[in-house]
């Protein structure tokens, strides 16, 4: 039980970072969004991952060059496609709202990010843990759906005359739902990329990295692609909007601090999750990923409640708490699945 408890504790710890990093987005001004985002992703996807990996992995370059080319290129490609999903998330929010988009994206990212690596394994359905993983993922989807409905009801109560914040209806709404689904599918690919880059982690272990830290070698590969997409989009928007001048805006020090802090929290979540997943063994990315996202949703709702976002909506708040309870049950089921051999 002790061998199981530590990696699960790491995933729980990682979920705190994952559920918290978004707080920094409340403090972007006076930086333009694209300027803030460029600073954030540079810290989150380049500076921290590479520094941490260079310290913890004895021969990082040797591990990357010694791994199969397919694992390296595939990891980068999945990271790039995940970045596309992030852009689509923002588009969907403008069409169907934050709560609906977040619910769809979280549900698809958690489920597909777990099931795709599972079915990539040989004889997945014959594994003793298989039915428990499926059960855990299904319960996770129910919890995410309940939380999303609670968010929609809260938004309706807070909007004037029952109007949902000016969100479009009709065909535009259906298009928005389609974009949200595409975003959710692509958002799952960050974990698929991590699972696909495991040969890089194995190469790092062969060169002397401890199992817990070998996952960092996989992450730096995946995040090369992720950074190319995110930084490229931010630079494109900086050029399009001619917003380069915001980097020197008066009073921007606070925005810079939050961009850096959010970046540290974002990769802190992935780095610690990767350590826990590595210690879980082959099933780590399958079980750890939905746990990470499910618990992060719990943490983010805690912060939202403390910020007063559920004030004046007691019914939706109780529904949200029910969703949180279901998410916790799902995490317990997945934790149990990890102990089945």
C-alpha positions in Angstrom: 0.0 0.0 0.0 2.9 2.3 0.7 4.2 1.9 -2.8 0.8 2.9 -4.1 0.2 5.8 -1.8 3.2 7.9 -2.7 2.5 8.2 -6.5 -1.2 8.9 -5.8 -0.1 11.6 -3.3 2.1 13.1 -6.0 -0.9 13.3 -8.4 -3.0 14.9 -5.7 -0.3 17.5 -5.1 0.0 18.1 -8.9 -3.8 18.7 -9.1 -3.4 21.6 -6.6 -1.0 23.3 -9.1 -3.2 22.5 -12.0 -6.3 23.9 -10.3 -4.5 27.0 -9.2 -2.4 28.3 -12.1 -5.4 29.9 -13.8 -5.7 32.5 -11.1 -2.9 34.3 -12.8 -5.1 35.0 -15.8 -7.0 37.5 -13.6 -4.0 39.7 -13.6 -3.0 40.2 -17.2 -3.5 44.0 -17.5 -1.9 46.2 -18.6 -0.2 43.6 -20.7 -2.1 42.6 -23.9 -3.3 39.0 -23.6 -0.9 37.8 -26.3 2.1 39.5 -24.5 1.1 38.0 -21.1 0.6 34.6 -22.8 4.0 34.6 -24.5 5.8 35.3 -21.2 3.6 32.6 -19.5 4.3 29.8 -22.0 8.0 30.6 -22.2 8.3 30.0 -18.5 5.9 27.1 -18.4 7.1 25.2 -21.5 10.7 26.2 -21.9 12.5 27.7 -18.9 11.2 25.5 -16.0 10.9 22.1 -17.9 14.4 22.4 -19.3 16.1 23.7 -16.1 14.4 21.0 -14.1 15.2 18.2 -16.6 18.8 19.3 -17.0 19.3 19.1 -13.2 17.4 15.9 -12.7 18.3 13.9 -15.8 22.0 13.0 -16.0 22.3 13.0 -19.8 19.2 14.7 -21.2 20.5 15.3 -24.7 21.7 11.7 -24.9 18.3 10.4 -23.8 16.5 12.4 -26.5 18.9 11.5 -29.3 19.1 7.9 -28.2 15.3 7.4 -28.1 13.4 6.2 -31.2 12.7 9.0 -33.7 9.1 8.1 -33.8 8.6 8.6 -30.1 10.3 12.0 -30.2 8.5 13.3 -33.3 5.2 11.8 -32.2 5.5 13.5 -28.8 6.2 16.9 -30.4 3.3 16.5 -32.8 0.9 15.6 -30.1 2.1 18.6 -28.1 1.5 20.9 -31.1 -2.0 19.6 -31.7 -2.8 20.1 -28.0 -1.8 23.7 -28.5 -4.4 24.0 -31.3 -7.0 22.7 -28.8 -6.2 25.5 -26.5 -6.8 28.1 -29.2 -10.2 26.5 -30.0 -11.1 26.6 -26.3 -11.0 30.4 -26.5 -13.1 30.5 -29.6 -15.7 28.2 -28.1 -16.0 30.3 -24.9 -17.1 33.2 -27.0 -19.9 31.2 -28.6 -21.3 29.0 -25.8 -19.8 30.3 -22.6 -17.1 29.3 -20.1 -19.2 26.7 -18.2 -20.4 24.7 -21.1 -17.0 24.8 -22.9 -15.1 23.9 -19.7 -17.4 21.0 -19.0 -17.1 19.5 -22.5 -13.3 20.1 -22.8 -12.6 18.7 -19.3 -14.8 15.7 -19.9 -13.2 14.8 -23.2 -9.7 15.6 -22.2 -9.9 13.5 -19.1 -11.6 10.5 -20.7 -9.8 10.4 -24.1 -6.5 11.3 -22.5 -6.9 8.2 -20.4 -8.5 5.8 -22.8 -6.3 6.4 -25.9 -3.1 5.4 -24.0 -5.0 2.4 -22.5 -6.1 1.0 -25.9 -2.6 1.6 -27.3 -1.4 -1.1 -24.9 -1.5 -4.7 -26.0 -4.4 -6.7 -24.6 -5.9 -3.7 -22.8 -9.3 -5.3 -22.4 -7.9 -8.4 -20.8 -6.1 -6.5 -18.0 -7.6 -7.0 -14.5 -7.7 -3.2 -14.0 -9.6 -2.6 -17.3 -13.2 -2.6 -16.0 -12.2 -0.4 -13.0 -10.5 2.1 -15.2 -13.6 2.3 -17.5 -15.8 2.7 -14.4 -13.7 5.4 -13.0 -13.6 7.3 -16.3 -17.4 7.1 -16.7 -18.0 8.3 -13.1 -15.5 11.1 -13.8 -17.5 12.2 -16.9 -20.7 12.2 -14.7 -19.0 14.4 -12.2 -17.7 16.8 -14.9 -21.2 17.0 -16.4 -22.8 17.8 -13.1 -20.2 20.5 -12.4 -20.8 22.0 -15.9 -24.6 22.1 -15.5 -24.1 23.8 -12.1 -21.9 26.4 -13.9 -24.5 27.0 -16.6 -27.3 27.5 -14.0 -25.1 29.9 -12.0 -24.4 31.9 -15.2 -28.1 32.1 -15.9 -28.9 33.4 -12.4 -26.1 36.0 -12.6 -27.0 37.3 -16.1 -29.6 40.0 -16.4 -33.1 38.9 -17.3 -32.0 35.3 -17.7 -29.8 36.2 -20.8 -26.7 34.0 -20.8 -24.2 36.7 -21.1 -25.0 37.4 -24.7 -24.1 33.9 -25.8 -25.2 33.1 -29.4 -28.1 30.7 -30.0 -29.2 28.6 -33.0 -26.7 27.5 -35.6 -23.9 29.6 -34.0 -24.4 27.8 -30.7 -24.2 24.4 -32.5 -21.0 25.5 -34.2 -19.7 26.5 -30.8 -20.5 23.1 -29.4 -18.6 21.5 -32.3 -15.6 23.7 -31.6 -15.7 22.8 -27.9 -15.8 19.1 -28.8 -12.8 19.5 -31.1 -11.0 21.4 -28.4 -11.7 18.6 -25.9 -10.4 15.9 -28.2 -7.2 17.9 -29.0 -6.7 18.8 -25.3 -6.4 15.1 -24.5 -3.4 14.9 -26.7 -1.0 16.4 -24.2 -1.3 13.2 -22.1 -1.3 11.0 -25.3 2.0 12.7 -26.2 3.4 12.1 -22.8 2.5 8.4 -23.1 3.9 8.2 -26.6 7.2 9.8 -25.4 7.8 7.2 -22.8 10.6 5.6 -24.8 12.5 8.9 -24.2 11.9 8.4 -20.4 13.2 4.8 -20.7 16.3 6.1 -22.5 16.8 8.6 -19.7 16.6 5.7 -17.1 19.1 3.7 -19.1 21.5 6.7 -18.8 21.1 6.9 -15.0 18.0 8.9 -14.3 15.9 7.6 -11.4 12.4 6.5 -12.5 10.6 9.4 -10.9 12.6 12.0 -12.8 12.8 10.2 -16.1 9.4 11.6 -17.0 10.9 15.0 -17.3 12.8 13.9 -20.4 9.4 12.9 -22.0 7.9 16.3 -21.1 10.6 18.5 -22.6 10.0 16.6 -25.9 6.2 17.1 -25.9 6.5 20.7 -24.9 8.7 21.6 -27.8 5.7 21.1 -30.0 3.3 22.7 -27.5 5.5 25.8 -27.3 5.9 26.1 -31.1 2.1 26.4 -31.3 1.4 28.6 -28.3 4.4 31.0 -28.8 3.7 31.1 -32.6 0.1 32.1 -32.1 1.0 34.7 -29.5 3.6 36.3 -31.8 1.1 36.3 -34.6 -1.4 38.1 -32.5 1.2 40.6 -31.3 2.0 41.4 -34.9 -1.7 41.5 -36.0 -2.8 43.7 -33.1 0.4 45.8 -33.0 0.5 45.3 -29.3 4.3 45.0 -28.8 4.2 48.3 -26.8 2.2 46.6 -24.0 5.5 44.9 -22.8 6.7 48.3 -21.6 3.3 49.5 -20.2 3.4 51.4 -16.9 2.4 49.3 -14.0 3.0 45.9 -15.7 5.3 44.5 -13.1 2.4 42.7 -11.3 1.2 41.2 -14.6 4.8 39.9 -15.3 4.9 38.3 -11.8 1.7 36.5 -12.3 2.7 35.3 -15.8 5.8 33.8 -14.3 4.0 32.4 -11.3 1.3 30.9 -13.4 4.0 29.3 -15.6 5.7 27.8 -12.6 2.4 26.4 -11.3 1.4 25.0 -14.8 4.5 23.0 -15.4 4.8 22.2 -11.6 1.5 20.3 -12.1 2.8 18.4 -15.2 6.2 17.7 -13.7 4.9 16.3 -10.4 2.1 14.4 -12.2 4.7 12.9 -14.5 6.7 11.7 -11.4 3.6 10.1 -10.0 2.7 8.5 -13.3 6.2 7.1 -13.7 6.0 5.5 -10.3 2.7 3.9 -11.1 4.3 2.0 -14.0 2.7 1.3 -17.4 -0.8 2.3 -16.3 0.4 5.6 -14.9 -0.7 7.9 -17.8 -4.0 6.0 -18.0 -4.9 6.3 -14.3 -3.1 9.5 -13.3 -4.4 11.8 -16.0 -8.1 11.7 -15.3 -7.3 11.9 -11.5 -5.2 15.0 -12.2 -7.9 16.8 -14.2 -10.8 15.7 -11.9 -9.1 16.9 -8.7 -7.9 20.1 -10.5 -11.6 20.8 -11.2 -12.3 20.4 -7.5 -9.5 22.8 -6.6 -10.6 25.4 -9.1 -14.1 25.3 -7.8 -12.7 25.8 -4.3 -10.9 29.0 -5.5 -14.0 30.1 -7.4 -16.1 29.7 -4.2 -13.6 31.7 -2.2 -13.6 34.4 -4.8 -17.4 34.7 -4.4 -18.3 33.3 -7.9 -21.0 31.2 -6.4 -22.5 33.9 -4.3 -26.3 34.3 -4.7 -26.7 30.9 -6.4 -27.3 28.4 -3.6 -29.0 25.8 -5.8 -26.2 25.6 -8.4 -23.7 25.7 -5.6 -25.2 22.6 -4.0 -25.2 20.9 -7.4 -21.6 21.9 -7.9 -20.8 20.2 -4.5 -22.6 17.1 -5.7 -20.4 17.1 -8.8 -17.3 17.5 -6.6 -18.4 14.5 -4.6 -18.8 12.4 -7.7 -15.3 13.5 -8.9 -13.8 12.4 -5.7 -15.5 9.0 -5.9 -14.1 8.7 -9.5 -10.6 9.4 -8.2 -11.0 6.7 -5.5 -12.1 4.2 -8.1 -9.1 5.0 -10.3 -6.8 4.8 -7.3 -8.1 1.4 -6.5 -7.6 0.4 -10.2 -4.0 1.2 -9.9 -3.6 -1.3 -7.2 -5.0 -4.2 -9.2 -2.4 -6.4 -10.9 
